[in-house]
Amino acid sequence: MVWAINLPPAADGSKQGFDDFVAACGIEAFHALDVFELPQTDIPPFTIGISEFLEGPEPPLAWGIKGLQPVGANGFRIADPKTGKSWLMLEEAYSMSTGQDLFNYFKVPSRRKVLLIEEEDHSRRVKRRLERIIRAHGGVRPSDEYFRISVKKGLRLDDNKWREVLEWEIQNFRPEFVYLDVWNRLHSKDINSAEEMSGIILFLDQLSREHSCTFVIIHHTRKMDGGGDKHNEIMGSRVLGGFSEATIFLKPTKEKGVIRATVILKDEPEDGSFESEFQIKLTDTPDGMGTCFEYLGTPPERQASVDLREKIKDVVLNSDHGLKIKDVAEAVGCGKTTAQEHLEVLFDLKIVNRVKVAQAWTYTPHEPHAFNEGAKQ
C-alpha cells in the first residue's frame, strides 16, 4: 500500500514543496498532517529476474508470410498512389486467410484470421478486385471464419466511440492480422505531428499487445526520398517509422507494369532465404477473368551480387582448407573488399566459419571448432 500527504499552501496562498513546508513550519508540523492511502492500481508488478528471463524459452519466430510478414510485427505498405498497394493488401489478406502462397512464391505456413478495414476504395471496386484475385487462384474463396471486411463505414482511429467499436470487433473475431487502408482516411490528425500521431499509434500498440493482433497499415510515401533510413520515406512523423517492424516499399520501375518491392524487417528468416528486394507485376490470367501479382525475381542490378555471393559460398564450402579473403577474391575474380562483404554476410548466416590465423581472417565451412583444432595442431 502507498500513503500520501497533501501539503497545505504557503502563507501567501502559493503551492509549496516539502523542503519549504518544513523550513516554515518545522518537522513536527509535518508529522501532524493527516495521511491517506492511495487507491491500488489494477496494473500488476511487471518485472522478472534476469535469470528467469535468460533461462526461459525463446519465443519462436512465426510467419504469416515467410520472409515478408512475421506474426506480431506491425508495419506498413508504402507507395505512391496507383502503385498497387491496395492490390497487394488484398492479395496478402487472401493468401493468409486461405493458406495459399503469396505470388505462388512466398510461403504461407498456415491459415491466419484477417480483418480488413477499407476506407479509401468503394465496395464495388473492392468486390471486383477480390473476385478477380479469387478466380486467379482457382476459385478458392476465403471463409467467414478467417476473413472479415469493412468498407467505407467511416471508422476513425482518433474517435473514442470508433476505438471502442474496433476493439470490440477485434475481441470478438480475434484476427491475427488487421489491414488498415488508407492511413490518411482513418483519422483527422496532422500526420506531421509527433504528438498527434503518437496518440493513435499508442492505441494501436495497446490493441496489438492486449489482443495479439498485427496491424498492417497502407500509407503513402514522401514526395521526396527521405534519405538514409528507408523508414524516412514514410509520409508524416517519424513516430510512424518507429511503429514499423515489417514494412514493404513499392516503387514503379521503368518497365511498364513492373513494381519493385523493398522489404525491411526487424527479424529476418534465419535460414538465409531473406529477399530484401524483388520485382512483381500485376497480371491478368490467360482467360482474362482473374488478376494477381506475378513474382519476377530479383531486380537485374542485384542479381549479379546474388550470383557472386553464391560463387563465393561454393568456393569456401568446396575447399579442403581455410581460405583468406585474398584467396577467395582471386578465385571468383572480384576485389578483396567485395569478397569480404559477402564473406561477412555468409558468416552472419552461419554458412561459413572464420578464425584468425597470422592476423588474417581465414574462412571455412561452418563446422564449429573443427578448423580451430586443426590450426592448433
ZISULMO-V523100 format. One record per residue. RES is the residue in one letter. OMEGA is omega as a letter, one per 20 degrees, with the letter a starting at -180 (none if undefined). BURIAL is 1 if it has 24 or more other C-alpha atoms within 12 Angstrom, else 0. D_LAST is the distance of its C-alpha to the last C-alpha in Angstrom with 1 decimal. Layout:
{{RES | OMEGA | BURIAL | D_LAST} {RES | OMEGA | BURIAL | D_LAST}}
//
This chain:
{{M | a | 0 | 65.6} {V | r | 0 | 66.2} {W | a | 0 | 69.4} {A | r | 0 | 70.9} {I | r | 0 | 73.8} {N | r | 0 | 76.0} {L | r | 1 | 76.7} {P | r | 0 | 80.3} {P | r | 0 | 81.1} {A | a | 0 | 81.9} {A | r | 0 | 85.5} {D | r | 0 | 85.8} {G | a | 0 | 84.5} {S | r | 0 | 81.1} {K | r | 0 | 77.8} {Q | r | 0 | 76.1} {G | a | 0 | 72.7} {F | a | 0 | 72.0} {D | r | 0 | 71.9} {D | a | 0 | 75.3} {F | a | 1 | 76.9} {V | r | 0 | 75.9} {A | a | 0 | 77.0} {A | a | 0 | 80.4} {C | a | 0 | 81.1} {G | a | 0 | 79.0} {I | r | 0 | 76.4} {E | r | 0 | 79.1} {A | r | 0 | 80.4} {F | a | 0 | 76.9} {H | a | 0 | 76.7} {A | a | 0 | 80.1} {L | r | 0 | 79.1} {D | r | 0 | 78.9} {V | r | 0 | 75.4} {F | a | 0 | 74.7} {E | r | 0 | 71.8} {L | r | 0 | 70.0} {P | a | 0 | 69.8} {Q | r | 0 | 66.5} {T | r | 0 | 64.3} {D | r | 0 | 63.4} {I | a | 0 | 59.7} {P | r | 0 | 57.6} {P | a | 0 | 54.8} {F | a | 0 | 51.9} {T | r | 0 | 48.7} {I | r | 0 | 46.0} {G | a | 0 | 43.3} {I | r | 0 | 40.0} {S | r | 0 | 38.4} {E | a | 0 | 40.7} {F | a | 0 | 39.9} {L | a | 0 | 36.1} {E | r | 0 | 36.2} {G | a | 0 | 38.8} {P | r | 0 | 38.2} {E | r | 0 | 37.4} {P | a | 0 | 40.4} {P | r | 0 | 39.7} {L | a | 0 | 40.3} {A | a | 1 | 43.3} {W | r | 1 | 44.8} {G | r | 1 | 48.3} {I | a | 1 | 47.2} {K | r | 1 | 43.5} {G | a | 1 | 42.1} {L | a | 1 | 45.5} {Q | r | 1 | 47.0} {P | r | 1 | 45.3} {V | r | 1 | 47.5} {G | a | 1 | 48.5} {A | r | 1 | 47.7} {N | a | 1 | 51.0} {G | a | 1 | 51.4} {F | r | 1 | 53.6} {R | a | 1 | 54.5} {I | r | 1 | 55.4} {A | r | 1 | 57.5} {D | r | 1 | 60.6} {P | r | 0 | 63.8} {K | r | 0 | 64.1} {T | r | 1 | 60.3} {G | a | 1 | 59.9} {K | r | 1 | 58.7} {S | r | 1 | 61.4} {W | r | 1 | 60.7} {L | r | 1 | 57.0} {M | a | 1 | 58.0} {L | r | 1 | 60.1} {E | r | 1 | 57.5} {E | a | 1 | 54.9} {A | r | 1 | 57.4} {Y | a | 1 | 58.4} {S | a | 1 | 54.9} {M | a | 1 | 53.9} {S | r | 1 | 57.2} {T | a | 1 | 57.1} {G | r | 1 | 53.3} {Q | a | 1 | 53.2} {D | r | 1 | 50.4} {L | a | 1 | 51.3} {F | a | 1 | 52.0} {N | a | 0 | 50.9} {Y | a | 0 | 47.4} {F | a | 1 | 46.2} {K | r | 1 | 45.9} {V | a | 1 | 48.2} {P | r | 0 | 46.6} {S | r | 0 | 49.8} {R | r | 1 | 53.4} {R | r | 1 | 54.1} {K | a | 1 | 57.4} {V | r | 1 | 58.6} {L | a | 1 | 61.5} {L | r | 1 | 62.6} {I | a | 1 | 64.9} {E | a | 1 | 66.6} {E | r | 1 | 68.8} {E | a | 1 | 68.8} {D | r | 1 | 69.8} {H | a | 0 | 72.9} {S | a | 0 | 72.9} {R | a | 0 | 74.1} {R | a | 0 | 71.2} {V | a | 1 | 68.6} {K | a | 0 | 70.2} {R | r | 0 | 70.2} {R | r | 1 | 66.6} {L | r | 1 | 65.5} {E | r | 1 | 67.6} {R | r | 1 | 66.1} {I | r | 1 | 62.5} {I | r | 1 | 63.5} {R | r | 1 | 65.0} {A | a | 1 | 61.9} {H | r | 1 | 59.8} {G | r | 0 | 62.0} {G | r | 0 | 64.6} {V | a | 0 | 62.5} {R | r | 1 | 64.1} {P | r | 1 | 62.4} {S | r | 0 | 64.0} {D | a | 0 | 65.9} {E | a | 0 | 63.4} {Y | a | 1 | 60.6} {F | r | 1 | 62.4} {R | a | 1 | 65.1} {I | r | 1 | 66.5} {S | a | 1 | 68.9} {V | r | 1 | 70.5} {K | r | 0 | 72.6} {K | r | 0 | 73.6} {G | a | 1 | 73.4} {L | r | 1 | 70.4} {R | a | 1 | 69.7} {L | r | 1 | 66.6} {D | r | 1 | 68.5} {D | a | 0 | 71.4} {N | r | 0 | 71.2} {K | r | 0 | 73.3} {W | r | 0 | 70.9} {R | r | 1 | 67.9} {E | a | 0 | 69.4} {V | r | 0 | 70.1} {L | r | 1 | 66.7} {E | r | 1 | 65.0} {W | r | 0 | 67.4} {E | a | 1 | 66.5} {I | r | 1 | 62.7} {Q | a | 0 | 63.4} {N | a | 0 | 65.5} {F | a | 1 | 63.4} {R | r | 1 | 59.9} {P | r | 1 | 58.4} {E | r | 1 | 54.7} {F | r | 1 | 55.3} {V | r | 1 | 58.3} {Y | a | 1 | 59.0} {L | a | 1 | 61.4} {D | i | 1 | 63.1} {V | a | 1 | 63.8} {W | a | 1 | 62.9} {N | r | 1 | 65.9} {R | a | 1 | 68.4} {L | r | 1 | 67.1} {H | r | 1 | 68.3} {S | a | 0 | 70.7} {K | r | 1 | 68.4} {D | a | 0 | 67.2} {I | r | 1 | 63.7} {N | a | 0 | 63.0} {S | r | 0 | 63.6} {A | a | 0 | 60.5} {E | a | 0 | 62.8} {E | r | 0 | 64.7} {M | r | 1 | 61.6} {S | a | 1 | 59.8} {G | a | 1 | 62.7} {I | a | 1 | 62.3} {I | r | 1 | 58.5} {L | r | 0 | 58.4} {F | r | 1 | 60.9} {L | r | 1 | 58.7} {D | r | 1 | 55.6} {Q | r | 0 | 57.6} {L | a | 1 | 58.6} {S | a | 1 | 55.1} {R | a | 0 | 53.8} {E | a | 0 | 56.7} {H | r | 1 | 57.1} {S | r | 1 | 53.6} {C | a | 1 | 54.8} {T | r | 1 | 53.2} {F | r | 1 | 55.4} {V | a | 1 | 55.1} {I | r | 1 | 57.5} {I | a | 1 | 58.9} {H | a | 1 | 59.5} {H | r | 1 | 60.1} {T | r | 1 | 58.0} {R | r | 1 | 59.0} {K | r | 0 | 61.2} {M | r | 0 | 58.7} {D | a | 0 | 54.9} {G | r | 0 | 53.7} {G | r | 0 | 50.8} {G | a | 0 | 47.3} {D | a | 0 | 46.7} {K | a | 1 | 48.0} {H | r | 1 | 49.9} {N | r | 1 | 52.2} {E | r | 1 | 53.8} {I | a | 1 | 55.3} {M | r | 1 | 59.0} {G | a | 1 | 60.1} {S | r | 1 | 58.6} {R | r | 1 | 54.9} {V | a | 1 | 55.4} {L | r | 1 | 55.3} {G | r | 1 | 51.8} {G | r | 1 | 50.6} {F | a | 1 | 51.8} {S | r | 1 | 49.7} {E | r | 1 | 46.5} {A | a | 1 | 47.0} {T | r | 1 | 49.2} {I | r | 1 | 49.9} {F | r | 1 | 51.5} {L | r | 1 | 53.7} {K | r | 1 | 54.9} {P | r | 1 | 56.9} {T | r | 0 | 55.5} {K | r | 0 | 57.5} {E | a | 0 | 57.7} {K | r | 0 | 60.7} {G | a | 0 | 59.9} {V | a | 1 | 56.1} {I | r | 1 | 54.6} {R | r | 1 | 51.2} {A | r | 1 | 49.6} {T | a | 1 | 47.1} {V | r | 1 | 45.5} {I | a | 1 | 44.3} {L | r | 1 | 42.7} {K | r | 1 | 41.3} {D | a | 1 | 39.3} {E | r | 1 | 37.9} {P | a | 0 | 36.7} {E | a | 0 | 33.2} {D | r | 0 | 32.5} {G | a | 0 | 32.7} {S | a | 0 | 36.2} {F | r | 1 | 38.0} {E | a | 1 | 40.5} {S | r | 1 | 41.7} {E | r | 1 | 44.3} {F | a | 1 | 46.3} {Q | r | 1 | 49.8} {I | r | 1 | 52.6} {K | r | 1 | 56.2} {L | a | 1 | 59.2} {T | r | 1 | 60.6} {D | r | 0 | 63.5} {T | a | 0 | 63.2} {P | r | 0 | 64.8} {D | r | 0 | 68.0} {G | a | 0 | 68.3} {M | a | 0 | 68.6} {G | r | 0 | 65.2} {T | r | 1 | 62.9} {C | r | 1 | 59.3} {F | r | 1 | 56.3} {E | r | 1 | 54.3} {Y | a | 1 | 50.6} {L | r | 0 | 49.9} {G | a | 1 | 46.2} {T | r | 0 | 44.2} {P | a | 1 | 46.3} {P | a | 0 | 46.0} {E | r | 0 | 44.7} {R | a | 0 | 41.8} {Q | r | 0 | 41.0} {A | r | 0 | 39.4} {S | r | 0 | 36.9} {V | a | 1 | 36.3} {D | r | 0 | 35.7} {L | r | 1 | 33.3} {R | r | 1 | 31.2} {E | r | 0 | 31.2} {K | r | 1 | 30.0} {I | r | 1 | 27.1} {K | a | 1 | 26.1} {D | a | 0 | 26.3} {V | a | 1 | 24.2} {V | a | 1 | 21.3} {L | a | 1 | 21.7} {N | a | 0 | 22.1} {S | r | 0 | 19.1} {D | r | 0 | 16.1} {H | a | 0 | 13.9} {G | a | 1 | 14.2} {L | r | 1 | 17.4} {K | a | 1 | 18.8} {I | r | 1 | 22.4} {K | r | 1 | 23.7} {D | a | 1 | 22.3} {V | a | 1 | 23.9} {A | r | 1 | 27.1} {E | a | 0 | 27.5} {A | a | 0 | 26.9} {V | r | 1 | 29.7} {G | r | 0 | 31.9} {C | r | 0 | 32.2} {G | a | 0 | 31.7} {K | r | 0 | 28.5} {T | r | 0 | 30.4} {T | r | 0 | 31.5} {A | a | 1 | 28.1} {Q | r | 1 | 26.7} {E | r | 0 | 29.6} {H | r | 1 | 29.0} {L | r | 1 | 25.3} {E | r | 1 | 26.1} {V | r | 0 | 28.7} {L | r | 1 | 26.3} {F | r | 1 | 23.8} {D | r | 0 | 26.8} {L | a | 0 | 27.8} {K | r | 0 | 24.4} {I | r | 1 | 24.2} {V | r | 1 | 21.1} {N | r | 1 | 18.2} {R | r | 1 | 16.9} {V | r | 1 | 14.3} {K | r | 0 | 14.7} {V | a | 0 | 12.6} {A | r | 0 | 14.4} {Q | r | 0 | 17.4} {A | r | 0 | 17.9} {W | r | 0 | 17.8} {T | a | 1 | 15.8} {Y | r | 1 | 17.4} {T | r | 1 | 16.4} {P | a | 1 | 18.6} {H | r | 1 | 19.2} {E | a | 0 | 17.0} {P | r | 0 | 16.1} {H | a | 0 | 12.6} {A | a | 0 | 11.3} {F | r | 1 | 10.0} {N | a | 0 | 8.9} {E | r | 0 | 6.6} {G | a | 0 | 5.3} {A | a | 0 | 5.4} {K | a | 0 | 3.8} {Q | none | 0 | 0.0}}
//
